[in-house]
Each structure stands twice: as structure tokens, then as C-alpha cells.
């Protein structure tokens, strides 16, 4: 797969959580990151993990200078998971599980028993928008690694209100950048050792709406970097571990899969998963015809693979049993285009989920 960046499950976002899990005395079977492991040996009073949605290496390089606070403190380049999307990557970050274990592969997932595509973060039918019944039983049980910690650090989380937590008593709900950074500072000022797992949903949604190279994205990313620097300067004895779930690229065109009648006639249901990693459930008698037709019509922009082949090649991790959720084929975008999966799919200006530059994320380490 020439030009693609394959997820490296020894140097990806999952391995941040593996290293932090080991540090907190939680169970861990995944590879750890030596540079992060060494930083954690400094015995800081506070350890703060910060995930900024979409703040991959590509958006950073495009929107800040080389001597920017975050840029100059990058210690390593990691990969995201595949598909390189929030649903998938943040679940791996939270659970310390690879995608094949947890099964939260993408925004829209096909559940055969319901014969429906479901937006799994929202719990709604991808077409009608109506709430659906039980689908989570077919996914991996979400068990956050820090909830199993055996440590003298107090565990804290900082999340938007829509993130589900098992321990609301130690969660802090923050819906703005000011709340987010202010809350982290307040926790760091408490007595005793503090561990903070925090997630901020920008600049992802701004880049979706306006594009990676937009003035709005530039302003948000620069504000995040400035806020990180201010937080660093206003705290003491703290190790900051900063990264992203994925990056983004500017979209340069759209392909309306749902509007191709010949293609749709071969499918059991609308395409699903993600716009740059499109999954297809094909009618049994149409498998060979589908493969020939797709490659003839779309190979200029998308590279078609059997889902089972990608599983065998390790694109979703080394272990797990959720491959049945991936459909028969996955088409991976090799240009900067976006697949439109159904009549209600948004035509974003910035996106991710593929295997190009959106796969690279920074590991930023700061110790004051």
C-alpha cells in the first residue's frame, strides 16, 4: 500500500495509554514508549495527559511556527489507529485496547442483526437519525484503564459533558477552552499526587467546518498552544503528556457513493464506517462483480481491500475478535477526497480517517 502510513502498534496512541497504565499500576499487555517511560520516572507530583482532538502533526505544522511552544517540545511522532478517527482512536486511548478488541472502528457501524447502520457515539440510525436499541453488546466493553489503577495518585478526568464515565465523582465537565485549562490548573494545585486524563474536542470540529488551512483553524491551534504554555508556566512539579487522536487534511473533492445506482444495487446497505475508509457489505452473489466494478470506477481515488486481509495484516491490532463488524471490503482513500456515504453525509472541508498525513500525531512532553 504505497504512500500509506500503517498504524504501528509499538509507536501509536495506544502505546501512550499502555505506558501510563503501567505507571499507574493498571493491567497492561501492550508495548510501552521508552521516552515516556523515562519521563514518568521523574516522580512528578502531577501527571497530566491532554488529548486535543484533531491536533495531529500536519495541522500543527501548517498553523504554527517551528519555534512554537508545542512544536519545539515534540519528542516523538506516533501514528493514530486505523481508521484514524475519534471513535476509534479515543476508545483505544481510554481503554488501552487495540481496535480489533474494542470494535469501535468508526463513526457509522453496520449491525447485521438490526440491518442498520448506527452512528455509535450518538446511538442513532445513520439514515433516519432515530434512536436505536441495544447495539453496544456487540462492541467491546469500555473499561477505562485508569479506573483499574493501583497507585498513590488521585485519578481525575476532564471531559466534555457527553463523555460517559464510570466515576462521575472524580470527573470534571468542561465545555470551553477556558474551563478546560482552568480546571486542570486547579487540580494540579491540590495537595497530594494528581493524575489527570483530559480530552478537548478542538480543533477537530473547527477544521471539519472550515478546513485545516483556514484562518479559524489557525487561530484555534495557536490559542491551544498559547494556553498550554500559560498552564505550563503557572504550575509546578508537573509532567504534561500532550497528544492527539488523529490529524486532518483539507478535502479537495467529493465522491457520492450513495448516488451510484449500479454500486448500490450490489450492496446490502449504504456504505458505512468513515468517509476516507469506506466499508461495504456486499450481496453474496455480487462479490466478484462488486470488486471489478469498484476498481474500474473508483481506483483513481480509493484503494479497495478485503476487510479480512487488512485484519490479517495487522491494521486493527494484533489481537481481538471484532472483525465481523468491518463488512466485506474497505476502500481507503489515497487522495484528499471524501466519500459521501449516504444522502445525509456532511461534505466537510477538513477530514481524516485515512492512511495519509492524518495518521501522524505528536508526542509532546513537558516537565516543569
C-alpha positions in Angstrom: 0.0 0.0 0.0 2.4 2.6 -1.4 2.3 6.0 0.3 0.1 4.9 3.2 1.1 5.2 6.8 0.3 1.9 8.5 -0.6 2.1 12.2 2.4 1.0 14.3 1.2 -0.7 17.5 4.5 -0.2 19.1 4.5 3.5 18.4 0.9 4.7 18.3 -1.6 6.5 20.5 -2.4 3.2 22.1 1.1 3.0 23.5 0.7 6.2 25.3 -2.1 4.6 27.4 -0.1 1.4 27.7 2.8 3.4 29.3 0.5 5.4 31.5 -1.4 2.2 32.6 1.9 0.5 33.6 2.9 3.7 35.5 -0.5 3.7 37.4 -0.3 0.0 38.3 -3.1 -0.9 35.9 -3.1 -4.1 33.9 -1.2 -3.7 30.6 -0.3 -6.1 27.8 0.8 -3.6 25.1 4.1 -2.2 24.2 5.3 0.9 26.2 7.1 4.0 24.9 10.6 4.3 26.3 10.8 8.1 26.1 7.5 8.5 28.0 8.5 5.8 30.5 11.7 7.6 31.2 9.9 10.9 31.7 7.5 9.3 34.2 10.5 8.3 36.3 10.9 11.9 37.3 8.4 11.4 40.1 6.3 14.5 39.3 3.6 15.4 41.8 1.2 15.8 38.9 0.9 13.8 35.7 -1.4 15.3 33.1 -2.4 13.7 29.9 -4.0 16.0 27.4 -5.6 14.9 24.1 -6.6 17.6 21.6 -9.0 16.2 19.0 -7.6 16.5 15.5 -4.3 18.2 16.6 -2.1 15.9 14.5 1.3 16.7 13.2 0.0 18.0 9.8 -2.3 20.7 11.3 0.3 21.7 13.7 3.0 22.2 11.1 0.6 24.2 8.9 -0.6 26.6 11.5 2.2 27.4 13.9 5.9 28.3 13.6 8.7 25.9 14.1 9.6 27.6 17.4 6.1 27.5 18.7 5.7 26.2 22.2 4.1 22.9 21.3 6.2 22.3 18.1 9.6 22.7 19.9 8.6 20.2 22.6 7.6 17.3 20.3 9.7 14.3 21.4 8.4 11.7 19.0 6.0 11.2 16.1 3.4 8.5 16.7 0.6 7.0 14.5 -3.1 7.0 15.1 -5.2 3.9 14.9 -6.9 2.9 11.7 -9.4 4.3 10.7 -7.8 7.4 12.0 -10.9 8.7 13.6 -12.1 9.9 17.1 -14.4 7.0 17.6 -11.6 4.5 17.2 -8.5 6.3 18.5 -10.0 7.9 21.7 -11.5 4.4 22.6 -8.0 2.9 22.3 -6.6 5.8 24.3 -9.2 5.3 27.1 -9.3 1.5 27.2 -5.7 0.6 26.3 -7.1 -1.8 23.8 -6.5 -2.1 20.0 -9.4 -1.5 17.6 -9.9 -5.3 17.0 -10.5 -5.7 20.7 -13.0 -2.9 21.4 -14.7 -2.8 18.0 -15.4 1.0 17.9 -13.9 1.2 14.5 -15.7 4.2 13.0 -18.5 6.8 13.2 -21.1 4.7 11.4 -21.1 0.9 12.0 -23.3 -1.8 10.4 -25.1 -4.2 12.7 -26.4 -7.2 10.8 -28.9 -8.3 13.4 -30.5 -4.9 13.2 -29.9 -4.5 9.5 -28.9 -0.9 10.2 -26.0 1.5 10.1 -25.7 3.1 13.5 -23.8 6.3 14.5 -22.4 4.6 17.6 -21.3 7.7 19.5 -24.9 9.1 19.2 -26.8 5.8 19.3 -28.8 6.8 16.3 -29.7 5.3 12.9 -27.3 6.7 10.4 -30.1 7.4 7.9 -33.2 8.3 10.0 -31.4 9.8 12.9 -33.8 7.9 15.3 -32.5 6.3 18.5 -31.8 2.6 18.1 -31.9 -0.4 20.5 -29.1 -2.4 22.0 -26.1 -2.3 19.8 -23.3 -1.9 22.4 -23.5 -5.6 23.4 -21.8 -6.4 20.0 -19.0 -4.0 20.8 -16.2 -4.3 23.3 -16.9 -3.4 26.9 -15.5 0.0 27.5 -13.3 -0.3 30.6 -11.0 2.7 31.1 -7.5 1.7 32.1 -7.1 4.4 34.8 -10.2 3.0 36.6 -8.1 0.0 37.4 -5.2 1.9 38.7 -3.4 0.8 41.9 -1.4 3.9 42.7 -1.0 6.7 45.2 -2.0 9.2 42.6 -5.5 10.6 42.8 -7.3 9.9 39.5 -9.1 12.8 37.8 -10.8 13.2 34.4 -11.6 16.3 32.5 -14.2 15.8 29.7 -17.0 17.4 27.8 -20.4 16.6 29.2 -21.2 13.9 26.5 -18.3 11.6 27.5 -19.5 8.7 29.6 -17.6 7.9 32.8 -17.7 5.2 35.4 -16.8 7.6 38.2 -18.6 10.9 37.9 -17.4 11.9 41.3 -13.9 12.4 40.0 -14.9 13.8 36.6 -14.8 17.5 35.7 -17.1 18.7 33.0 -15.6 21.4 30.8 -17.2 22.8 27.7 -14.9 25.7 26.8 -11.1 26.2 26.4 -11.0 28.5 29.4 -12.8 25.9 31.6 -10.6 23.1 30.3 -7.3 24.8 31.2 -8.6 26.4 34.3 -9.8 23.1 35.7 -6.5 21.3 35.0 -4.7 24.1 36.8 -7.0 23.9 39.8 -6.5 20.1 40.1 -2.7 20.5 39.9 -2.8 22.9 42.8 -4.5 20.3 45.1 -2.5 18.6 47.8 -1.2 15.2 47.1 -0.3 13.4 43.8 -2.7 14.0 40.9 -3.2 12.1 37.7 -5.4 13.8 35.1 -6.8 12.3 31.9 -8.2 15.1 29.8 -9.8 15.5 26.4 -10.6 18.6 24.5 -12.7 18.4 21.3 -10.9 21.0 19.3 -9.5 21.9 16.8 -11.3 18.9 15.1 -14.8 20.4 14.6 -13.4 23.8 13.5 -11.2 22.1 10.9 -14.2 19.9 9.7 -16.2 23.1 9.2 -13.6 25.5 7.8 -10.6 23.3 6.7 -7.2 22.7 8.1 -5.6 25.8 6.5 -8.5 28.1 7.4 -7.9 31.2 9.5 -10.3 29.8 12.1 -8.2 26.6 12.4 -5.0 28.6 12.7 -6.4 30.8 15.4 -7.7 27.9 17.4 -4.5 25.9 17.2 -2.4 28.9 18.2 -4.8 29.6 21.1 -4.4 26.0 22.3 -0.6 26.2 22.1 -0.6 29.6 24.0 -2.9 28.1 26.6 -0.7 25.1 27.1 2.3 27.4 27.6 0.4 29.5 30.1 -0.7 26.4 32.0 2.9 25.1 32.0 4.2 28.4 33.4 1.5 28.6 36.1 2.0 25.1 37.5 5.0 23.4 39.2 6.3 19.8 39.6 4.1 18.6 36.8 4.7 16.3 33.8 2.5 17.2 30.8 1.9 14.4 28.2 0.2 16.0 25.2 -1.0 14.3 22.0 -4.0 13.9 19.6 -6.2 11.2 18.5 -5.5 11.9 14.8 -4.8 14.8 12.4 -6.7 16.2 9.4 -6.2 17.1 5.8 -8.0 19.7 3.6 -10.7 18.0 1.4 -10.2 18.5 -2.3 -13.3 16.8 -3.7 -16.2 14.5 -3.0 -17.4 11.1 -4.3 -21.1 10.3 -4.0 -21.0 6.6 -3.4 -24.7 6.6 -2.4 -25.7 8.1 -5.7 -24.2 5.4 -7.8 -27.2 3.1 -8.6 -25.1 0.3 -10.1 -22.9 0.3 -7.0 -25.8 0.4 -4.6 -27.5 -2.5 -6.3 -24.6 -4.7 -5.2 -24.8 -3.7 -1.5 -26.9 -4.9 1.4 -27.0 -1.4 2.9 -25.5 2.1 2.4 -21.7 2.2 2.8 -20.5 2.8 6.4 -17.6 3.3 8.7 -15.8 6.5 7.6 -15.6 8.8 4.5 -11.9 8.1 3.8 -12.1 4.5 5.0 -15.4 3.3 3.5 -16.7 -0.2 4.4 -19.1 -2.1 2.2 -21.5 -5.0 3.0 -21.9 -6.7 -0.4 -24.6 -9.1 -1.5 -23.1 -12.7 -1.6 -23.9 -13.2 -5.3 -22.3 -9.8 -6.2 -18.9 -10.1 -4.5 -16.8 -10.6 -7.6 -18.8 -8.1 -9.7 -18.5 -5.5 -6.9 -14.7 -5.8 -6.8 -14.4 -5.5 -10.5 -16.8 -2.6 -10.8 -15.3 -0.6 -7.9 -11.8 -0.9 -9.1 -12.8 0.2 -12.6 -14.9 3.2 -11.3 -13.0 4.4 -8.2 -9.4 3.2 -8.2 -8.1 6.6 -9.1 -9.0 7.8 -5.6 -9.7 4.7 -3.5 -7.7 1.5 -2.9 -10.0 -1.5 -2.3 -9.1 -4.2 0.2 -10.9 -7.2 1.6 -11.5 -6.4 5.3 -10.2 -9.8 6.3 -6.9 -9.1 4.5 -6.5 -5.8 6.5 -7.2 -7.7 9.7 -4.5 -10.3 8.8 -2.0 -7.6 8.0 -2.4 -6.1 11.5 -4.1 -2.8 10.6 -6.5 -3.1 13.5 -4.1 -4.5 16.1 -2.6 -7.9 16.9 -5.5 -9.4 18.8 -9.3 -9.2 19.1 -12.4 -10.7 17.7 -14.5 -7.8 16.3 -13.6 -8.3 12.6 -17.2 -9.2 11.7 -18.1 -5.5 12.2 -15.9 -4.4 9.3 -18.0 -5.6 6.4 -16.6 -7.4 3.3 -14.4 -4.6 1.9 -12.8 -1.4 3.0 -11.9 1.3 0.4 -9.1 3.5 1.6 -8.7 7.0 0.1 -5.3 7.7 -1.4 -6.0 11.3 -2.5 -7.5 14.2 -0.5 -11.1 13.4 -1.4 -14.0 12.4 0.7 -16.5 9.7 0.2 -20.2 10.6 0.7 -21.8 7.5 2.1 -25.5 8.3 2.2 -27.8 11.3 1.3 -27.3 12.8 4.8 -23.5 12.6 5.0 -21.9 16.1 5.5 -19.5 17.4 3.0 -16.8 18.5 5.4 -14.0 20.9 4.3 -11.4 19.1 6.5 -11.4 15.4 7.4 -9.3 12.4 8.5 -9.9 8.6 8.9 -7.5 7.6 6.1 -3.9 6.4 6.0 -2.2 9.6 4.7 -0.9 12.6 6.7 -3.9 12.4 9.1 -2.2 9.3 10.7 0.6 11.2 12.3 0.3 12.7 15.8 2.9 14.3 18.1 4.0 13.1 21.5 4.8 16.3 23.4 6.4 16.0 26.8 6.8 19.0 29.2 8.3 18.8 32.8 8.4 21.9 35.0 
